[in-house]
Amino acid sequence: MFNDFINQFWPSTVDGLAFGSIYALIALGYTMVYGVLRLINFAHSEVFMIGTFGAMFVPFVLGINSALTGLALVGVIILMILAGMLASAGTAVALERIAYRPLRRRGASRLAALISAIGASIFLQELFALIVIPNVFDRPQQGRIQMALPQIMERTDLFSIAGHPVKLHQVVVVVAAVGMMIVLDRLVNGTKIGRGIRATAQNPEAAVLMGVNIDSVVRMTFLIGGGMAGVAGALYLIAYENTNYYIGFLFGIKAFTAAVLGGIGNLRGALVGGVTLGLVENYGAIFFGSDWKHVISFTILVLVLMFRPTGILGESLQQARA
């Protein structure tokens, strides 16, 4: 068993970094909304799902059915990421406006918001299964099956580590995810919008007295978190070339696990938690088999909640320094 771990260490590490990057991007939405509203947005999993379909719409409309190269490939990837961001960000803002804001204005309990989130999640799943997939993507009577994306890039080897090849799609996922996380970190920590988000997270009453529009900040928080989930959806689709109406379920729970693992409400913690979860999943699969990946993820969630509920980094957005 130890020999298997040595032999599969580098392939598992590269694959774990790719999956972990996707978990981290989705986890950013959970952690931002929690930091500002103290709300776990369980409909965020469907925001990710809609991002995959938004990205799929680009090659579907362009009629792409074979692998691309050069500038054509770069252009399609950028368009898919933008489409995924637009679809997911729009969905997240609509969720905030329809499912959460009325409850917040009425002073409803967090339990009511949680129930609203679960209801919105199921609604979006069924909407895509019954209406969007059969009609928009021309799949009559097939809304509940897995949809495959035509391969838009060759699975070429870019380089190798210790004799193990690293694929182009894995590099694209990791590089794009890290780039988006750096942009988000700079946005939150170095711009006026970011200061408004951090001020609202730290003390909403004082933020209002200082002229911060809470509704605008909350809307922007959902917009940014949804956009990150859209990037994750596009990258997942580009790398693994399939999606379905319930794909957000497992990814959403694992991203929530990543957010808790890194420190819920901590943006950099989402990155640390996502990458850590992706690596541990893949390393654990070497010892226990791939069927145990999900068990490993949820065991980590239970252990973190039991022994270190503040996560690896521990500092929340509410406590972050200005």
C-alpha positions as CSV (number, residue, x, y, z in Angstrom):
1,M,0.0,0.0,0.0
2,F,2.8,2.4,0.8
3,N,4.4,1.6,-2.6
4,D,1.1,2.5,-4.3
5,F,1.2,5.8,-2.5
6,I,4.8,6.5,-3.6
7,N,3.9,5.5,-7.2
8,Q,0.7,7.6,-7.4
9,F,1.8,10.5,-5.3
10,W,2.5,13.0,-8.1
11,P,-0.5,12.1,-10.3
12,S,-2.7,12.3,-7.2
13,T,-1.1,15.6,-6.2
14,V,-1.7,17.3,-9.6
15,D,-5.3,16.0,-9.8
16,G,-5.9,17.0,-6.2
17,L,-4.7,20.6,-6.9
18,A,-7.1,20.8,-9.9
19,F,-10.1,19.6,-7.9
20,G,-9.1,21.6,-4.9
21,S,-8.9,24.8,-6.9
22,I,-12.5,24.2,-8.0
23,Y,-13.6,23.6,-4.4
24,A,-11.8,26.7,-3.3
25,L,-13.6,28.9,-5.9
26,I,-17.0,27.6,-4.9
27,A,-16.1,27.9,-1.2
28,L,-15.4,31.7,-1.7
29,G,-19.2,32.2,-2.2
30,Y,-20.0,30.4,1.0
31,T,-17.4,32.2,3.0
32,M,-18.2,35.7,1.7
33,V,-22.0,35.4,2.4
34,Y,-21.3,33.9,5.8
35,G,-18.9,36.7,6.7
36,V,-21.3,39.4,5.8
37,L,-24.7,37.9,6.7
38,R,-23.8,35.0,9.0
39,L,-25.9,32.9,6.6
40,I,-25.0,29.5,5.0
41,N,-26.3,29.9,1.4
42,F,-27.0,26.3,0.6
43,A,-28.4,27.4,-2.8
44,H,-24.9,28.3,-3.8
45,S,-24.4,24.8,-5.0
46,E,-26.9,25.5,-7.8
47,V,-25.2,28.7,-8.6
48,F,-22.2,26.6,-9.5
49,M,-24.4,24.2,-11.5
50,I,-25.8,27.1,-13.5
51,G,-22.3,28.3,-14.1
52,T,-21.5,24.9,-15.8
53,F,-24.5,25.3,-18.1
54,G,-23.7,29.0,-18.8
55,A,-20.2,27.9,-19.9
56,M,-21.7,25.0,-22.0
57,F,-23.9,27.5,-23.8
58,V,-20.9,29.0,-25.6
59,P,-19.7,25.9,-27.6
60,F,-23.3,24.9,-28.0
61,V,-24.1,28.2,-29.8
62,L,-20.9,28.3,-31.7
63,G,-21.3,24.7,-32.9
64,I,-17.9,23.5,-31.7
65,N,-17.6,19.7,-32.0
66,S,-13.8,19.2,-32.1
67,A,-10.7,20.2,-30.2
68,L,-9.3,23.7,-30.8
69,T,-5.8,25.1,-30.7
70,G,-4.1,28.4,-30.5
71,L,-6.0,31.7,-30.2
72,A,-9.3,30.0,-31.0
73,L,-8.9,27.8,-27.9
74,V,-7.9,30.8,-25.7
75,G,-10.9,32.8,-27.0
76,V,-13.4,30.0,-26.4
77,I,-12.0,29.4,-22.9
78,I,-12.3,33.1,-22.0
79,L,-15.9,33.2,-23.4
80,M,-16.9,30.2,-21.4
81,I,-15.5,31.7,-18.2
82,L,-17.3,34.9,-18.9
83,A,-20.5,33.1,-19.7
84,G,-20.2,31.0,-16.5
85,M,-19.5,34.1,-14.4
86,L,-22.5,36.0,-15.9
87,A,-24.9,33.1,-15.4
88,S,-23.8,32.4,-11.9
89,A,-23.5,36.0,-10.7
90,G,-27.0,36.8,-12.1
91,T,-28.4,33.8,-10.4
92,A,-26.8,34.7,-7.1
93,V,-28.1,38.3,-7.2
94,A,-31.6,37.0,-8.1
95,L,-31.4,34.6,-5.1
96,E,-30.5,37.4,-2.8
97,R,-33.2,39.7,-4.0
98,I,-36.0,37.0,-4.1
99,A,-35.1,34.5,-1.4
100,Y,-33.1,36.4,1.2
101,R,-33.7,40.1,1.2
102,P,-37.5,40.0,2.0
103,L,-36.7,37.8,5.0
104,R,-33.8,40.0,6.1
105,R,-36.0,43.1,6.0
106,R,-38.7,41.4,8.1
107,G,-36.1,40.4,10.7
108,A,-36.7,36.7,10.1
109,S,-34.5,34.2,11.8
110,R,-31.5,32.6,10.2
111,L,-33.4,29.3,10.3
112,A,-36.0,30.8,8.0
113,A,-33.3,31.9,5.6
114,L,-31.7,28.5,5.7
115,I,-35.0,26.9,4.8
116,S,-35.4,29.4,2.0
117,A,-32.0,28.5,0.7
118,I,-32.8,24.8,0.6
119,G,-36.1,25.5,-1.2
120,A,-34.4,27.7,-3.7
121,S,-31.8,25.0,-4.3
122,I,-34.4,22.3,-5.1
123,F,-36.3,24.8,-7.2
124,L,-33.3,25.5,-9.4
125,Q,-32.4,21.8,-9.8
126,E,-35.9,21.0,-11.0
127,L,-36.2,24.1,-13.2
128,F,-33.1,23.0,-15.1
129,A,-34.2,19.3,-15.3
130,L,-37.7,20.1,-16.5
131,I,-37.4,23.2,-18.5
132,V,-33.9,24.6,-19.3
133,I,-32.1,21.4,-20.4
134,P,-34.9,20.0,-22.6
135,N,-35.7,23.4,-24.2
136,V,-32.6,25.7,-24.2
137,F,-30.2,22.8,-24.9
138,D,-32.6,20.9,-27.2
139,R,-32.6,17.7,-25.0
140,P,-36.3,16.8,-25.0
141,Q,-37.1,14.1,-22.4
142,Q,-33.5,14.1,-21.3
143,G,-33.3,16.7,-18.6
144,R,-32.1,14.3,-16.0
145,I,-29.3,12.7,-17.8
146,Q,-25.6,13.7,-17.8
147,M,-24.7,16.1,-20.6
148,A,-21.3,15.8,-22.3
149,L,-19.3,18.8,-23.7
150,P,-17.5,18.2,-26.9
151,Q,-13.8,18.1,-26.3
152,I,-12.5,21.7,-26.9
153,M,-8.9,21.0,-26.0
154,E,-6.5,18.1,-26.5
155,R,-5.4,16.3,-23.4
156,T,-1.8,17.0,-24.2
157,D,1.1,16.7,-21.8
158,L,2.7,20.0,-21.0
159,F,5.5,18.7,-18.8
160,S,6.2,15.9,-16.4
161,I,7.0,15.7,-12.7
162,A,9.1,12.7,-11.6
163,G,8.2,11.0,-14.8
164,H,4.4,11.6,-14.4
165,P,2.8,13.9,-17.1
166,V,0.9,17.0,-16.2
167,K,-2.0,17.7,-18.6
168,L,-2.9,21.0,-20.3
169,H,-6.4,21.1,-18.7
170,Q,-5.0,20.6,-15.2
171,V,-2.6,23.6,-15.6
172,V,-5.5,25.7,-17.1
173,V,-7.7,25.0,-14.1
174,V,-5.0,25.7,-11.4
175,V,-3.6,28.8,-13.1
176,A,-7.0,30.3,-13.8
177,A,-8.3,29.6,-10.3
178,V,-5.3,31.0,-8.6
179,G,-5.5,34.1,-10.8
180,M,-9.1,34.7,-9.9
181,M,-8.4,34.2,-6.2
182,I,-5.6,36.8,-6.3
183,V,-7.9,39.3,-8.0
184,L,-10.6,38.7,-5.4
185,D,-8.2,39.1,-2.5
186,R,-7.0,42.4,-3.9
187,L,-10.6,43.5,-4.5
188,V,-11.6,42.8,-0.9
189,N,-8.5,44.1,0.7
190,G,-7.6,47.1,-1.5
191,T,-10.7,48.7,-3.0
192,K,-13.6,50.8,-1.8
193,I,-16.0,48.0,-2.5
194,G,-13.9,45.7,-0.4
195,R,-13.7,48.1,2.5
196,G,-17.5,48.3,2.4
197,I,-17.8,44.5,2.5
198,R,-15.4,44.3,5.4
199,A,-17.0,47.1,7.3
200,T,-20.4,45.5,7.0
201,A,-19.1,42.2,8.1
202,Q,-17.4,43.7,11.1
203,N,-20.2,46.0,12.4
204,P,-23.3,46.6,10.2
205,E,-24.7,49.3,12.4
206,A,-21.5,51.3,12.4
207,A,-21.1,50.8,8.7
208,V,-24.6,52.3,8.1
209,L,-23.6,55.4,10.3
210,M,-20.5,55.8,8.1
211,G,-22.7,55.9,4.9
212,V,-22.4,52.3,3.7
213,N,-25.4,51.1,1.8
214,I,-26.0,47.6,3.3
215,D,-28.2,46.4,0.5
216,S,-25.6,47.4,-2.1
217,V,-22.9,45.6,-0.1
218,V,-24.9,42.4,0.3
219,R,-25.8,42.5,-3.4
220,M,-22.2,42.9,-4.3
221,T,-21.2,40.1,-2.0
222,F,-23.6,37.7,-3.7
223,L,-22.5,39.0,-7.1
224,I,-18.8,38.4,-6.5
225,G,-19.3,35.0,-4.8
226,G,-21.6,33.9,-7.6
227,G,-19.0,35.0,-10.2
228,M,-16.4,32.9,-8.5
229,A,-18.7,29.9,-8.6
230,G,-19.3,30.6,-12.3
231,V,-15.5,30.5,-12.9
232,A,-15.4,27.2,-11.1
233,G,-18.3,25.9,-13.2
234,A,-16.6,26.9,-16.4
235,L,-13.2,25.4,-15.4
236,Y,-14.9,22.1,-14.3
237,L,-16.6,21.9,-17.6
238,I,-13.5,22.6,-19.6
239,A,-11.5,20.0,-17.6
240,Y,-14.0,17.2,-17.2
241,E,-16.4,17.8,-20.0
242,N,-19.7,16.9,-18.4
243,T,-22.5,18.3,-16.2
244,N,-26.0,17.6,-15.1
245,Y,-28.8,19.3,-13.1
246,Y,-27.7,18.0,-9.7
247,I,-23.9,18.3,-10.1
248,G,-23.9,21.1,-7.6
249,F,-25.0,18.8,-4.8
250,L,-21.8,17.1,-4.0
251,F,-19.6,19.9,-5.1
252,G,-21.5,22.3,-2.9
253,I,-21.2,20.2,0.2
254,K,-17.5,19.6,-0.5
255,A,-16.9,23.3,-1.0
256,F,-18.7,24.0,2.2
257,T,-16.4,21.5,3.8
258,A,-13.5,23.4,2.3
259,A,-14.8,26.7,3.7
260,V,-15.1,25.2,7.2
261,L,-11.8,23.5,6.9
262,G,-10.0,26.7,6.0
263,G,-12.0,28.9,8.4
264,I,-15.5,29.9,7.4
265,G,-15.6,33.6,6.6
266,N,-11.9,33.7,5.7
267,L,-11.2,34.3,2.0
268,R,-7.6,32.9,2.1
269,G,-9.0,30.1,4.3
270,A,-11.2,29.1,1.4
271,L,-8.1,28.6,-0.8
272,V,-6.3,26.7,1.9
273,G,-9.3,24.5,2.7
274,G,-10.1,23.8,-1.0
275,V,-6.6,22.8,-1.9
276,T,-6.2,20.7,1.3
277,L,-9.5,18.9,0.8
278,G,-8.6,18.1,-2.9
279,L,-5.2,16.7,-1.9
280,V,-6.5,14.7,1.1
281,E,-9.3,13.2,-1.0
282,N,-6.9,12.0,-3.7
283,Y,-4.3,10.7,-1.2
284,G,-7.0,8.9,0.7
285,A,-8.2,7.3,-2.5
286,I,-4.8,5.7,-2.9
287,F,-5.2,3.9,0.4
288,F,-8.9,3.2,0.5
289,G,-10.0,3.3,-3.2
290,S,-11.8,6.0,-5.2
291,D,-15.2,4.9,-3.9
292,W,-14.2,6.3,-0.5
293,K,-13.5,9.8,-1.7
294,H,-16.8,11.2,-0.5
295,V,-16.5,9.4,2.8
296,I,-13.1,11.0,3.3
297,S,-14.4,14.5,2.6
298,F,-17.3,14.3,5.0
299,T,-15.2,12.7,7.7
300,I,-12.9,15.7,7.5
301,L,-16.0,18.0,7.9
302,V,-17.0,16.1,11.1
303,L,-13.5,16.1,12.5
304,V,-13.0,19.8,11.9
305,L,-16.3,20.7,13.5
306,M,-15.4,18.5,16.5
307,F,-11.8,19.5,17.1
308,R,-11.2,22.8,15.4
309,P,-14.5,24.5,14.4
310,T,-12.7,27.8,13.5
311,G,-10.8,26.0,10.8
312,I,-7.1,26.0,9.8
313,L,-6.7,29.8,9.7
314,G,-9.5,30.6,12.0
315,E,-9.8,34.3,11.3
316,S,-13.2,35.3,9.8
317,L,-14.0,38.1,7.5
318,Q,-15.7,39.9,10.4
319,Q,-12.4,40.0,12.3
320,A,-10.2,40.8,9.3
321,R,-8.1,43.9,9.5
322,A,-9.0,46.9,7.4
